[in-house]
Amino acid sequence: MKDLIKKLLSPRARRRILDFLNHLWCGFCKLLPLRNRVLFYTIRANGRLLDNSRAVYDALDCKKVVFARMLPHPERIKPLIYYYLLTSRVIVTDDYVRYMRAVKLRPQQKLIQIWHACGAFKKFGLDAPSRLTRQEELATHSQYTAVAVTGEECRKAFAHAFGVSEDICLPIGLPRTDRLLQNAPEMRDAVRKRHPEFRGKTVYLYCPTFRDDPEYDGKLLKNLDVAEFNGRLGGTHALLIKLHPQLNSGASLDGTVDVTSEDIGALTMICDCVVTDYSSVCMDFALLLKPCIFYAFDLAEYQKERSFYYEYEGYVPGRVVTEFGKVL
């Protein structure tokens, strides 16, 4: 049947039919009563909440449901997404909810943005290059009831990036920061149990951010000289790699430990030093007064593509290098 439909209808015609059916379904969902539940929506991992959303989930004693799936979403699950979005009294997200461009929430509903990144570092939303039109970007964020930001200094940047009022940008900090500063032993011990190979070693964590270019992303780890790291630091140090969820390259490099699936909060607690480029993970390490090294081998290009809210080299909490040998 699927093959027959493809033969009879053009991709454009199929898209129009799907959009019409989704529109009808959303109209029906709006007739259903609101449920007293909190929907946790994330596109940052499959089947689980990452540390920021998990901290809120664990703190709430109420009816909760989780939708956690990275993009793209298959058509068959979109009706379920629309159902949860349009019948949950509260929606909590840590990233974009693309479906907000197509649906209008009811006045009784609340949409809470607890953005995944600490501080205002590299530009995002309306301030960054996007495949979306400005109207699409605005529609993505216009229905927020509240936006949690790290501090007073960040309110202006978040309001501008999302196209919302500063009044709803609340300087209450990120949910995961509490556990981070409490140095939660269960988080630390769980990671160490899963990775006994770096116990007793000085641990470097490499966390590059994505460049929004699949071809470039696929070559990103080639800038990492694992042989030099292991040759100079031998068995006393371990190099861990955690890739951004949107990176398209694999993390399997001989001589390193792949911790891409681990939550950043626990990694921050067990690692001695972070090596990053433009990732806001540096803010978490700075909170714990741990050293940060900024391996910014393509800084000029990244500034042209994305840019920052502050002057990069004067803002980052650590030394900036452009050659891997100077990281060590």
Buried (B, 14 or more C-beta within 10 A) or exposed (E): EEEEEEEEEEEEEBEEEEEEEBEEBBEEBBEEEBBEBBBBBBBBBEEEBBBBBBBBBEEEEEEBEBBBBEEEBEEEEBBEBBBBBBBBBBBBBBBBBBBBBBBEBEEEBBBBBBBBBBBBBBBBBBBBEBEBEEEEBBBBBBBBBBBBBBEEEBBBBBBBBBBBEBEBBBEBBBBBBEBBEEEBEEBBEBBBEEBEEBEEBEBBBBBBBBBBEEEBBEEBBEEBBBEEBBEEBEEEBBBBBBBBBBBBBEBEBEEBBBBBEBBBBBBBBBBBBBBBBBBBBBBBBBBEEBBBBBBBBBBEEBBEBBEBBBEBEEEBBBEBBEEBEEBB
